[in-house]
Structure formats: C-alpha cells, structure tokens
Amino acid sequence: KMSPNLTLLVVFLSLHCYTTFAADPDPVQDFCIPNTKSGTIRTARFNIIPCKNSTEVTPDDFIFSGIKSSRNFSSTGLSAISVNPTIFPGLNTLGMSFVRADLQVGGINPPHFHPRATEIVHVVQGKVYSGFVDSTNRVFAKVIEQGEVMVFPRGLVHFQMNVGKSPATVFGSFNSQNPGMQKIPSAIFGSGINDELLEKAFGLTPRQIGMMRRRFSPKRLW
C-alpha cells in the first residue's frame, strides 16, 4: 500500500506527464515535453514519462515536419497521417491531435467515428463530398471545396469522398490527444463478431459474410 505522500506524487506526475486519459484534463502548466531520457515511472495503470525541465525545451519540440507529403494509399484511395503526442511530443497535455488525409480521384475515407473527439476538417485542395450521420440517422452531407471547413461532432459516424477531377487533401484537427477511431466496415466484418449474428442483423448468407470478412480482414485494409 502506498503512503499518502507517494500517492500524491503519483497523481501529480500523472497530471504533468505523458499519459492518455479517456477525457483530456485541463493542463496545469504551459506545456509538457516528455523527457524520454529520464526513464518511465510505472504505476498500476500507466507508464509515466516525466516532463523535460523547461530550460531544456527548444523551438524544435513544437515543430513537426512529417505531413509535408502523402504516404502510401490504401485500396480505398486514402492516405492518412495521424499525428499525436506519440510522434509529435509537443502536443502532449495540450488536448489536441491532427491528421493529414489525401484522397485519390474517387477515393473514399470510409464511414468511421472517433469516440473521444470532435473533428474539424479543412479542405486544402480538391472537392470532397463530406458528411456525418446523427443519432436519428439523419445525414448531413455536402460537397466542400478548397478553403471550406466542416465539423464532425464527437462520436458520430462520418465519411468523405473525392468527387473532383484531381487529388484532394484535407487537414483534420481533434480536441483530444487520443481521439480513437473505429471504421464501421472493419469493426463489423474485420472483427470476431459471431457469423450467425451478422447473418441475422444484415440479412446476408454465410457465403456473403465470408466474402465481407475476406474483404475487410485487417491485413487487407492497408
């Protein structure tokens, strides 16, 4: 059993260090750049990395250059680069993360949702059919173009498709450093949900279920 003083120390470090919460807490200091050289402090639930001393922090800690260009495209015509404190430590404890997404002509970002964050997307170039579905199954969708912005409320299914004649690029920002993501097709058919349940839920035959499983198997998504 930890002493009261040790318990207070662990709580203090948890608020100041490189951890992830279900809901991002308000910061208690200007910033917290993880000090990977100091090692981790292991607790029952987290491996905590203390912050750098502010005198050791440099401008480079707040700059990220990894989204200058797109990466490999998936079979759906999507290239996505997600940026969070794991690869950009300057974001740590600031309650935000972001993503660069590129869509080939006709490419899609399949229906998905983020359980822990609202997302704002800005079209950098191209024309994108973009929208979300609310809890009454009403669709809010429209083609948005370069310079326009759309918001996807937290936890609601949303989607995008390049409907232009050239590649499209969008930049998304989240109000959580760990928004999470579940793609609807892979969550249903790429997981281990019982086949009989899926047959009854979607009116599909065992053969059709097998085809969907092969299509959305995790190893085939990228």
C-alpha positions in Angstrom: 0.0 0.0 0.0 1.4 3.4 -1.0 1.9 6.1 1.6 -0.2 9.3 1.3 2.8 11.3 0.2 3.7 8.8 -2.5 0.1 8.7 -3.7 0.1 12.5 -4.1 3.3 12.3 -6.0 1.9 9.7 -8.5 -1.2 11.9 -9.0 0.9 15.0 -9.5 3.1 13.2 -12.1 0.1 11.8 -13.9 -1.2 15.3 -14.5 2.2 16.5 -15.7 3.4 13.7 -17.8 3.0 11.6 -20.9 -0.3 9.8 -20.3 -3.6 9.3 -22.0 -7.0 9.9 -20.5 -10.5 9.0 -21.6 -11.2 12.7 -21.4 -8.3 15.1 -21.7 -7.7 17.0 -18.4 -7.0 20.7 -18.3 -3.3 21.4 -18.3 -1.7 22.7 -15.1 1.3 24.2 -16.8 2.2 25.8 -20.1 3.4 22.6 -21.8 4.9 19.2 -21.0 7.5 17.8 -23.4 8.2 14.2 -22.4 11.7 13.6 -21.2 12.4 10.2 -22.6 16.0 10.2 -21.2 14.8 10.1 -17.6 13.1 6.7 -17.9 9.5 5.8 -17.0 7.7 5.6 -13.7 5.5 2.5 -13.6 2.1 2.7 -11.8 -0.7 0.1 -11.7 -2.3 1.6 -14.9 0.3 3.7 -16.7 3.9 4.1 -17.7 4.6 7.7 -16.9 7.3 9.8 -18.6 8.1 13.0 -16.7 8.3 16.3 -18.4 11.5 17.9 -19.6 12.8 20.8 -17.5 11.5 23.9 -19.3 15.1 25.2 -19.6 15.8 22.2 -21.9 12.9 22.7 -24.2 13.7 24.2 -27.6 11.6 25.5 -30.6 12.1 22.2 -32.4 10.0 20.5 -29.7 7.0 22.4 -31.1 7.6 21.8 -34.8 6.6 18.7 -36.8 7.6 18.1 -40.4 6.0 14.8 -41.1 3.0 15.9 -43.1 4.7 17.7 -46.0 3.6 15.0 -48.4 1.2 12.0 -48.6 2.2 8.4 -47.9 1.1 5.1 -49.4 -2.6 4.9 -50.4 -5.0 2.2 -49.3 -7.2 0.2 -51.5 -9.9 2.8 -51.0 -7.7 5.6 -52.3 -6.9 7.1 -48.9 -3.6 8.1 -47.5 -3.8 9.3 -43.8 -1.1 10.5 -41.5 -2.3 10.7 -37.9 -0.3 13.0 -35.6 -0.5 12.6 -31.8 1.9 13.0 -28.9 3.5 9.6 -29.6 5.2 11.0 -32.8 4.9 14.7 -32.0 5.7 15.2 -28.3 4.9 18.9 -28.4 1.2 18.1 -28.4 1.5 16.3 -25.1 -1.1 17.5 -22.5 -2.5 20.1 -24.9 -5.7 18.2 -25.6 -5.4 18.0 -29.4 -4.1 16.0 -32.3 -4.5 16.2 -36.1 -4.4 14.2 -39.3 -3.5 14.8 -43.0 -5.7 12.9 -45.4 -5.2 12.6 -49.1 -7.8 11.2 -51.4 -7.2 10.0 -55.0 -9.8 10.8 -57.6 -12.9 8.8 -56.5 -11.1 7.7 -53.3 -13.0 7.5 -50.0 -12.5 7.8 -46.3 -14.9 5.0 -45.2 -17.6 5.7 -42.6 -15.9 5.8 -39.2 -16.2 7.6 -35.9 -13.9 9.0 -33.1 -15.3 8.1 -29.6 -13.3 10.7 -27.8 -13.2 13.8 -30.0 -15.0 16.3 -32.2 -13.2 16.8 -35.5 -12.9 19.9 -37.7 -11.7 19.3 -41.3 -10.3 21.9 -43.7 -10.1 21.2 -47.4 -6.6 22.2 -48.5 -7.2 21.3 -52.2 -9.9 19.5 -54.2 -13.6 18.8 -53.9 -14.8 16.4 -51.2 -18.3 15.0 -50.5 -18.2 15.2 -46.7 -20.8 14.4 -44.0 -21.9 12.7 -40.9 -25.0 10.8 -39.6 -26.7 11.9 -36.3 -28.3 9.7 -33.7 -31.7 9.8 -35.5 -30.0 8.5 -38.8 -30.3 11.9 -40.4 -27.4 12.6 -42.9 -25.7 16.0 -43.0 -23.6 16.0 -46.1 -22.4 18.4 -48.8 -19.6 18.9 -51.3 -17.0 21.2 -49.7 -14.1 22.8 -51.6 -10.8 24.4 -51.1 -10.8 26.7 -48.1 -14.0 25.4 -46.6 -14.4 23.8 -43.2 -16.8 21.2 -41.8 -17.2 19.9 -38.2 -18.0 16.3 -37.2 -19.5 16.1 -33.7 -17.9 13.7 -31.3 -18.8 10.1 -31.6 -20.9 10.4 -34.8 -20.2 8.4 -37.9 -18.7 10.5 -40.7 -17.2 10.0 -44.2 -15.5 11.6 -47.1 -15.2 11.0 -50.9 -13.2 12.9 -53.5 -15.7 13.9 -56.2 -13.3 16.2 -58.0 -11.2 15.6 -61.1 -7.9 15.9 -59.2 -6.4 14.6 -55.9 -7.8 16.1 -52.7 -6.1 16.9 -49.4 -7.8 17.6 -46.2 -6.5 18.5 -42.8 -8.4 17.4 -39.7 -8.0 18.6 -36.1 -9.3 16.8 -33.0 -10.0 18.2 -29.5 -8.3 15.2 -27.9 -4.7 13.9 -28.0 -6.2 10.4 -28.3 -9.4 10.6 -30.3 -9.6 6.9 -31.1 -11.1 5.7 -34.4 -13.3 2.8 -35.5 -14.1 2.2 -39.2 -17.6 0.8 -39.5 -16.9 -1.9 -42.2 -13.8 -3.3 -40.5 -15.3 -3.1 -37.0 -18.2 -5.2 -38.1 -16.7 -7.6 -40.7 -13.0 -7.5 -39.7 -13.5 -8.4 -36.1 -14.6 -11.6 -34.4 -18.4 -11.0 -34.2 -20.3 -14.2 -34.5 -21.3 -15.1 -38.1 -24.9 -16.1 -37.2 -25.4 -12.7 -35.5 -24.2 -10.9 -38.6 -26.4 -13.0 -40.9 -29.5 -12.1 -38.9 -28.5 -8.5 -38.5 -27.8 -7.8 -42.1 -29.8 -10.5 -43.9 -26.7 -11.9 -45.5 -25.9 -15.6 -46.3 -22.9 -17.4 -44.8 -21.2 -17.1 -48.2 -21.7 -13.3 -48.3 -20.5 -13.0 -44.7 -17.3 -14.9 -45.7 -16.8 -12.6 -48.7 -17.2 -9.5 -46.4 -14.8 -10.9 -43.9 -12.1 -11.6 -46.5 -12.6 -8.1 -47.9 -12.3 -6.3 -44.5 -9.8 -8.5 -42.9 -7.3 -6.2 -41.0 -4.4 -7.5 -43.1 -6.1 -6.3 -46.3 -7.0 -2.8 -45.2 -3.6 -1.3 -46.0 
